[in-house]
Amino acid sequence: MLKRQIAVTTLFTVSIALVLTLIYELNWFAIHPDFMRWVRWIVASVLTLNAIVRKNLTTWILTCLVLGVFIGLDFPNFARALQPLSQAFIKLVKTIVGPILFATLVFGIAGHSDLKSVGRMAWKSMLYFVSATTCAIFIGLIVINITKAGVGVDVENMPHEELPKTASMSIADSTAMSHISSNAHGVYKFNAFIRDTFPENIVKAVYENQVLQIVVFGVIFGIGLALVEEKKRKPLVNFTESLSEAMFKFTNIVMLFAPIGVGAAMAYTVGHLGVDILKNLFMLLGSLYLALLLFLGGVLLPIALFLKIPVKRFMHAVKEPVSIAFATTSSDAALPKAMNAMERFGVPRKIVSFVIPTGYSFNLDGTSLYLSLASIFVAQAAGIPLSIGQQLLIAFTLMITSKGVAAVPRASLIVLIATADQFGLPTFVIAAILGIDELMDMARTSVNVIGNCLATVVVAKWEGEFDEEAPFREDTADEII
C-alpha cells in the first residue's frame, strides 16, 4: 500500500513539474527561476523517497540521473567536482574487460568439446549469428549517420588532457610507410591492423585493454583446449566457467556503484556543458529505438516470414522472457524462460540448449547495433570526423568484440569503452551516455532475447527438425486467445 501511495505521489509531482517546466521553457507565463529551483528539489525529494521505498537498482539509477541534472543546473561548480566519481565507475568497468572476455570465449568454445557432433549445428548457428549481428551493426551506422545525434555537442570546456591523441599510427609504422609508395599505404595500414590484433603477451594485452588481442587469444586458446583429451581439458574448462560466473557477480557488484557513477556523470555533463546536451542524449536514445525497430521490421520479420514462422504465435511465446529482459536489463535473467518457451514452440531441446546459450555470447543483435551507433555518437560529440573506411573498420572490430560480451546488465558499456580506447575516441563522452544507458539497455536487451529465440527456430528449420505443429497445439493456442 505504501509503495502504491508513494508511486501515485511521485507520478503526480513529476507531472506537475513537467507542466511547469514546459510553461517556463516556452515562456507562456512569467515564472521566477527561484520558483523553478524549488520545484526541482521538491521533485528530487519525492524521487529519492520513492527510490528508498522501492529498493531497486534501476529506480536508483533513474533517480540519480535526474538528481544529476538538477545538481548540474543549480550547482554547476559542485557538479564539475563530481567528475572523479564517474571516472571511478568507468575504471571499475574497465577491470572486467580482460577476464570476462577470456572466460566467456574459452568456455563457450571448449565447453562443446565434441566438435564433430556439434560441428554442423555450430557452423549454421555461427553463420546466422554473424549475418544477423552484421546487419544490426550496419543499421546502427546508417541511422546515426542520418540523425547525427552527436553533432553539435560542445566539448570545448572539457579538460584538454582528456582529448584523444591525433596520431593514429606508431612512429615505426610512420617511418615504414615513408619508404612505401602512397598507393600501397592502405594495404600497409590494413596489414598493420591485422598484425595488431595478435597479442605478443596476453598479460600486456589485458593491462592495455586491447580487446581484439584478448578475443583472438581467447578463441585460439579455446579451440586448442577443445582438442585436448577430456581428462586434461576439464579442469581448465571448469576454471573458465567459474571465472566467468565470478566475473558476472563482480559486474553485479560494480553495478551497485552505477547510481553514483551515473548521477555524477550527468551532473558533470550538465554542469560543464549546460542542459542543452540532454537534447543530444535523447536524440541518441531516439536513434537507438528507431534503429532497433528498423532491425526488427527490416531483418528479423522478413526472416520469420520467409521461413513461414507464425509471427503472432512466436511473439506470444517470447513475450514473457522479453518482459523479464526488459525489466531486468539482463538476458541471463530471461534464459530459463526463453529455453522453455522455444521448446514448447517446437524447437528440439538439443538445438535450444546449444543455440541460445551460444547466442548469448555471439548473437547479441541489440547490443551490436547499440555499439556501432554509440561509437559514432562519441566521435560526433567529440568533433572527430570519421571516413566511411574508418567507420567500416570500427564495424569490423565490433563484429568480433561484440561476440564476447557477457549477457549481464550494461555489459555493453565494457566493449564501448574498450572500442573507444582502441580507435582513439574520447571515453569522457561516454560518461554522458551513462545518463541514459539504463533506458537504452532495456530496449537492446529485449532485442537480444528476441534475436536469440528466433535463431533457435532458424537453425531448427535449417536442420529439418522443427515441429511445425507445436505452435498450433491446443495448449499454446488457448494461451494466445
Secondary structure, DSSP 8 states (H G I E B T S, - for coil): -HHHHHHHHHHHHHHHHHHHHHHHHHTSS---HHHHHHHHHHHHHHHHHHHHHHT-HHHHHHHHHHHHHHHHHH-HHHHHTTHHHHHHHHHHHHTTHHHHHHHHHHHHHHTT--HHHHHHHHHHHHHHHHHHHHHHHHHHHHHHHHH-TTTT---TTS-GGGS--S--S-HHHHHHHHTS-GGGHHHHHHHHHHHHTS-S-HHHHHHTT-HHHHHHHHHHHHHHHHTS-HHHHHHHHHHHHHHHHHHHHHHHHHHTTHHHHHHHHHHHHHHHH-TTHHHHHHHHHHHHHHHHHHHIIIIIHHHHHHTT--HHHHHHHHHHHHHHHHHHS-TGGGHHHHHHHHHHHT--HHHHHHHHHHHHHH--HHHHHHHHHHHHHHHHHTT----HHHHHHHHHHHHHHGGG--SSTTTHHHHHHHHHHHTT--GGGHHHHHHHHHHHHHHHHHHHHHHHHHHHHHHHHHHT---TTGGGSHHHHHHH-
